[in-house]
């Protein structure tokens, strides 16, 4: 069975972004967490992944239609920086990033 999570970027009633993290591995028992920042997201995805021995096959990123482009840009840049930090600590690349290198994107 593939371990699949979704991470949906949303905007609350006050205009603040958050991420709804959902474990959709078992469609009959979907578990969701709300993450108000990337530190919280990192902690919760690690905890949810621990239920599968730390192995997550796929994270599907989604966004609601009302999420403004500047929020997406900010999240992409911050995620790229965090990815570069992890790769530096590991001494190797982690899951490929489309056509971009995470370190180059983090510099933007």
N, C-alpha and C positions, 0 to 999 in steps of 0.2 A: 504494500500500500504506500503510495506517495504521500509525503507530508507536505501539505500545501496551506499557506497562509495568504490572506489578502490584507493589504494595508491601504485603506481608503482615506485620502486627505479630504477633510470637510471643514466647513466654516460654521461656527456657532451663531447664536442670535446677537452676540455682541461684536461680530465680525472677526473673531479670533479663530485661527486655524487649530485643528487637532487631527490626530490620526486614529481611526478606528481599526484596530488590529484584530483580525478574526482567524481562528483556526478552522478551516473548512475541510479538513482531512476526512471527517465523518460528517456527511451532509445532514445526518439525522441528529447530530449533537454539536452544533456550531457554538464555539466559545468565542466571546468578544471582549476586548479590553479597550478603554479609551486612554489615549496618551496625549497629554497637553504640551509636551515638548519632546525633543529627540532623546534626551537623557532617559526620560520615562519610557519612551518607545524601546530604547536599547535594553533596558532592564526587563521590560515585559516580554519582549520577543525572546530573550534568552531564557526566561522562566518558562514560557510556553514551549519553547524548543526543547527544554530539559526533559519534558515528558516523553520525548522521542530520542533520548540519548544525545541531545544537542544537534541532531541532524534534521535540517529542513531542506526538502527537495526544491521548493519553489516559493517565492514571495511574489504575488501578483500585485502590482501597484496600480491603484485606481484613484480617481478624483471626482468629486461632485462637480457639476457644471458651473456652480457659482464660485469656485475657487479662482481668485485672480492670478494672472500670470506672475506678478511679483512674488507671491507666496510660493509658487512652484519653483521659481528661480532661486529664491533664498534656500528652500529645502534641498534642491539639487546641489547647490554649492556646499552647504553644510554637510550633506551626506557624502559628497566627494572628499571633503577634508577628513572626515572620520574614516572613510575607506582607505585613504592614503596612510593615515596613522596606523591602522590595523595592518596594512601590507608592509609598512616599515618595520613594525614589531615582529611580524612573522618572517620577514625576509623573502616573501614571495607574493605574487598576485593572488587575489582571491577571485571568485566568480567574475568572468569578463564583463566589462562595461561596454555595451554596444560598440560604436566606433571610437569612443573617447578613452583616453587613459585617465584614470582617476586623479593622478597627481597633476596633470595638465589642467583638468577641469577645476581642481581645487585652487589653483593659482588665479583663476578668473575672478 
